[in-house]
Amino acid sequence: MEATLPAGWTLAASSFNWAPEIIKAERSSAEIVTGIAQDNVAKVVELEPGLVWRSFPAPQDHEIDAFRTTLEQEGGRVSLVGCSLDDFTSTTERRTTGQRLEFLVPQLHAARRVGATGVRLPIGQAGPELLRLLLPVLQDLDLVLFEEIQGQQDPRNPHVRPALDHIAAMDDPRIRVLVDISMLMPALPVSYLDELARSGVSPVLCSRLETEWKDPATNDAVMAALRSGTVPGSIHTLFMNLLIRFGRSDAADLKEILPLVGGFHLKFWDLDDADQRVSKPIEELGRLLAGQGFTGTLTSEWGGHEWLKDDPSDMTRRHLALARASLGAGATREATQAS
């Protein structure tokens, strides 16, 4: 029996999960993304417009309308649109605040036209001055801007804290936080550890990453490997995930900022859950959210296609089933304890 989620919790899938298939271009990107709804993987889709619309970052109305019509015919809709903010006009010339606003506004109009309720930017990229200028645009278009935190950008991170404090000080429901649960990793993905080992990363370091990921001192070992030049070039980009995309926080670390949070990326890398390294953080999140009266979208986002060749539809469908069960279990535990 499928788990029932609390009212106001919406499960979705990110079109980012299909990035490798879109890049292969054996079908059009619009066909691939509308297929998420057609194949009943998910009826709510978070859109990465740079993967879908050739005219991005100023999408043309005919592209937007054709995509929306087809998606809605399949019973689907768009939740959020991932915006891009290119801060430079060249390698040396930075855009002024007015130019940055002009760069974003067409994307906001596209998000509204495609039926989204919100847009997404990385935490702190906009900055206080641009956020102030964006507010009336967001109000006119009835959109919410989500600033995303992920990986090692936990609420205590001194590089992240000022942006979170500014959102709190603004106290406006049009500016919210989106949390990527890559922050909540009790252990590294099994398939990732296997990839490091196959690529020639030191067995001693691989062993430490496998058994001592939650120890903050492991970061020092990762940095030492980088400085020593012993990380194989073929794996260097993937190796950097250890310093950026993989976090060590617990769900409880989010409690302080939950009043600011309007959505989650349920980031996953693989589905090896023998020790609940995938499901446990989601269950703990479900328990936390149920106790706080959360409403919003929880979106399956697959990052493991960076090194895995699995079918994105199969991976996303299985992950959404796991996520629903885990969120439901957490919410039920909270309800049982509260009663």
N, C-alpha and C positions, 0 to 999 in steps of 0.2 A: 504494500500500500504506500502510495506517494506521500511524503511528509507534507503537512500543512504549515505554511509559514504565517507568521503574524500579519495582520492587516497592514498594508502600507509598505511591505517588503516586496520589491520587484526584482526578479532574476532576469539577467540579460546576458548577451554575448557580445564581445568586442570583435569588430571586423579585422582587428589586428591579428587575430588568431589565424586568419587565412592569408597573411602577408606573402608567404612563399608561393602559394598558388596564384595570387594576384600577380606577383613578379614573373612567374612563368608565362602568364598571358595566353594560356591555351583556351581560355574563355575570357570575355570582357570582365573587368572588375565589377561592374554593376551587376552582371549575371551572377557572379560568385557571391556577392554580398546579399543580394535579394534571395539567393538560394538558401541562405541561413534560415529565413522564414519559410520558404517553399518546402524545404526538407524537414521542417519542424524541429530543427536544432534549438532555435529560440525565436520567439515572436518579437522580442524587444532587442534592438541592436544599437550598440554604441559605435558611431561612425568615425573612421579615420579618413577624412575627405581627401587627403593627399594621395591615398591609395585608390580612390574611386573616381574623382573628377579631374579630368585633364586640365581644366581651366583654373584649378586651385593655384594660388590662394584667393582668387577672385572668381569663384564659381559662377558659371553662366546659368541664367534662369532655366533654359531648356534642359540642361543637364540635370539640374536639381529636380525639376518637375517630372521628368521621365523616370528618374530613380524613385521618387516618392510614390508615383502612381503605381509602378510595378510592385514595390514593397508592400503597399497597402492592399493591392489585389491579392497578395499572398497572406494577408492578415497580419502583416508586420508593421512596426513603427520604429522610429529613431528615438533613443533616450537622450544621449549627449553627443556632441560633436567635438572632436579633438582639434583645437585651434593651433595655429603656428604663429609665432611672433619672431620674425627675422629682424634682429636689432641692428643689423649693419647693411648699408647699401653697397659697400665694397669691403675689402680687407682692412681698410683704415677708417672709413667714414661711418660713424654711428648715426642712426636715425634720431631725429628730434622726437620729443614726446608727441607732438602733433603728427609727425610722420608715422610713428608707431600706432597711433590711434587710427590713422587712415589705412594702415596695413591690416588692422584687425576688423574694422567695421564691415567690409564685404563678407567676411567669414561669419560674422554675427547675423547678418541678413540671410545668408545661406542657411544657417542653422535654424533660423525661424521658419524659412520657406520650406525646409525639408520636414518640419514638424517636431524638431527637438525642443526639449524644455531647458536645456543647459548646454554650456560649452566648457572646455577644459584647457587650462594652461599649467605649466609647472609652477610650483610654489615660489613666490617672490619674483618671478620674471617680469610681471607687469610693473610692480612697484607702486608706492602710494599715490604718486601724481597721476599715473595713467589709470589706476583704479578709480580715482575720483572722477576723471573725465568719462570713464566707461559707464558709471552708474546710470546716468540719464538714458544712455543708449540701451542698456539692459532693461530698464524700466519700460521704455517705449516698445521694445520687442518682446517683453514678458519672458526674459531669459534669466537664468542663474549662471554666474561664472564660478566654476570650481577651480581652486588651486590645489594641485595634487602633491602629496607627500608620498615617498616610497623608499624602499631599501633602507639605507642607514640615516634617512632624514626623519628620525623620530622626534617627538615634540621637545626633547631636551637638547637637541642638536643646536648649538649656538648659531649656526648659519641659517637655521629654519625658524628659530624662535621669534625673531623680530617680525617676520611676515605673518606668523600666526597671531602675534600680539596685535598687529595692525588690523587684521581681519576682525578680531574680537573688539577692538576699539571702534571700528566702523559700525559694528552692530547693525548690519543691514542684511536681510535675508537674500539679497541678490548676489552677495559674495560669500561663498561657502568653501569648505575644505572637502577634498576627496582623498581618501586613504587607500593606498595600494598595500595589500597585506603581504607584499614582499618584505615588509617590515617585520612580519611575524613568522620567523623561520626557526623552529626548534632544531632543525638539522638541514644540511644541504641536500639537494636532490640526488638521488642515487645515480641517475643517468649522467648528471653533471660530474660527479666524482669519478665515474667510469671514464668519461671523456678526458678529464685531466690526466688520469693514469695512463690511458692509451697514448696520449700526446707527449708523454715523457716528463711530466711534472714529477719532482722528487717524491719517491715513496714515503719518505719521512713526513714531508709536508702534507701529502695526500692523507696519511693516517691521522695527522693532527686535525685536518679539516673534517674528517669523518667523525672523530670522537670528541673534539673540543671546539666545535663551531661557536657555541654560546659564550665561550671565554673571550672577553674583549682583547686579551693579549694575543689571540690568534691573528688579529689584524697586524700586529708587529711582525709576526712570522711571514705573513703575506708580503708586507712591505720589504722585508729583508730579502725575500726571494726575487722581488722585482729589482732591487738595487744590485743584487749579485749578478744579474744578467743570466740566471739559470732557467728562466721561464722560456720555453720554446717559442719562437716567433709565431709559429702556426696557431698557437693557443693564446697569444698575448691579449687580444681583444676580449675573448671569452673569460680569461683569467681576471680581468678588471671588474667583472661582476662581483667578485669577492669584496671589493672596496666600495662599490656603488649600489648595485641592484639587490644585494642580499642583506637582509637586516637581522637583528638579534633581539628585537623588542618582544614584549608580551602584550596580549590584548588589554590587560589592565593598565598598561602605559598610555592607552588612548583615552581613558576615562575623563581626564581633565579637559580634553578638547572636544569631546563628543557633542556638546551643544553647538559647535561650529560645523560639524560634519554632516554632509547631505548625501554622501554616496561612497561606495567602496569598489575597488578593483579586487576581485578574488583571484589574484595572480597565482598561477601554478606553472610548474616547469615540467613535471612528468606526473604520472599517476601511481607511482610505487608507494603504496600506503601501508605496507606490512606493519610498520611501527607507528602508524597514524601521524607521520610527519606532514602529510597533506591535510588530513581531515581534522586533526586536533586543533590547530589554530582557528579553523573555521567554526568548529563547535564552540570554542571559547569566545569567539567573536559573537556568535549567536546568543550566547548566554548574556554577554555584556550588553548587547543592543536591546535585548528583550527587557532588561532591567532599566533601560534608559528611555524607553518609548520611541525608539528610532523609527523613522519612515524614510524611504529612499530606495535607490537602485543598487543592487549588488551584481557586478558584472564579471563574468568569467573572462579572464585575459590570460592567454597562453604565451609564456615567454620561452618555452623550451624548444620551439621550432628553430631557434638559433643553432641547435646542435642535433635535434631529432628530426627524422623524416616521416613521422607518423601522420596519419590522415587528420586534418584539422577538424572536420565535422565529427568524426568518431571521438577524438580527444575532447572536444568541447561538450558533446552530448554526455559523455561519461562524467566529465568534471561537473557539469550542472546537476546531474543526478546525485553525485557525491556531495556537492555543496548544499543542495536542498535537504538531504538527509542530515548532514552535519549541523546546518543552521537550525533545522527543526529540533534536533536533539538538544542543542544548547538552549534554545528558547523554552523547551519543555522542562529542562532541568531548572531553569530560573523560575518558571511558573510554579513548579513543584516546591521549590525551596521557599518561595514567597508565600505559599499557602500554608 
